[in-house]
């Protein structure tokens, strides 16, 4: 009789497998993890503020709207450009206010407020990380209009600055330029509750060509001659690469000395060495492969701004290249050219969705959209995520989990209100509706779980605490199964 019972159970299991059924989980699965970021560009007023000279309240409302958009689309991080060209979108004693805020470099917003502090408060209140994005060497973008303020490095320290094309650049060969960039970044790390600092693909500038189409040499003769006079033996290209190496290594080391939990991210040009076509190793003097191999970053976000079927530069193989050089297991989160879904000859949103799928198939752990304006409207709605996700943990920055949460609950017609007296960075919650688990990530340790989801009533609820480096506590039962009378 026992044997017959076992046969019946086996037959039922086979039928369930054939029909695609799975047994009901009494405890939830692991929390979903994926970095879902978007760049918020201030240079040329690409994303924020929408134009220079907006009043302070209009700027704040635009920031609120972008944070709400990010939350609605399912993002968990914003990468805000706070230094587009040796200037600042926050009060600084080191560099002048950016003209992209007020229309005039050096002029503060009126009425006065601190834009970066405001962005951090709004992002954190929505459960989003805020990474501060710096251009370490660009001193004046081509879109700049107003005169340099007296405190701008081009006025205060002109010996560090070179004119190249229609822009100004800090010379990476000048030690004072490196010190200026590091001082600015570390000042932000000390004074603001940022989750990360971020630099992009502007190291030595992209080559400028003259009227005949010939490359123009970057005018760093003074620093190069000083290096040679001091006995330097490197070739000029290797010397330039060493200059950039010095900045990246020191940035990583000194940021973590100030705040060990703050992540350092680099978003370089997407094609590695030697690579077809343009070579950032030869032209920008950026030896990104070495930086990744030596662990001088917590995440790499290579700008993979080509289609999956792009001849010579297809998305998937480029991602494979960078993942294959990630010997220390840092994060590799590709940058997606989501803005190509806008404007003339737009990409269909399906191209970005398929790139996300390819990244997931390769277990990349995340991605970032350039830029957030592409997530607006119908095309942006097509890219919305199905529920939230936690940012992947960075155990090399801290792996001790926070204590499990002690959650208080209150029932109402709207649902189940949950609250933690000593809130973690995020309160992660799994709620079961019928046979389906739904994941929620609540900032501030408080929120309301819906009473029903797709017609099914709220069942059991489990919670965990998540720390700033992504470490997660053990699960704690908030509403155990027995309280609901379910089998």
Helices and strands as residue ranges (DSSP letters): H 2-19, E 35-40, G 43-45, H 56-73, E 77-83, H 99-102, H 115-125, E 129-134, E 138-140, H 153-156, G 158-160, E 161-164, E 167-170, H 175-191, E 196-199, E 208-209, E 215-216, H 221-229, H 236-258, E 263-266, H 280-283, H 288-293, E 299-300, H 315-324, E 331-332, E 334-336, G 338-341, H 349-361, E 366-369, G 372-375, H 377-381, G 395-397, E 407-411, E 415-420, E 426-433, E 436-443, E 446-450, E 452-453, E 456-466, E 476-479, G 481-484
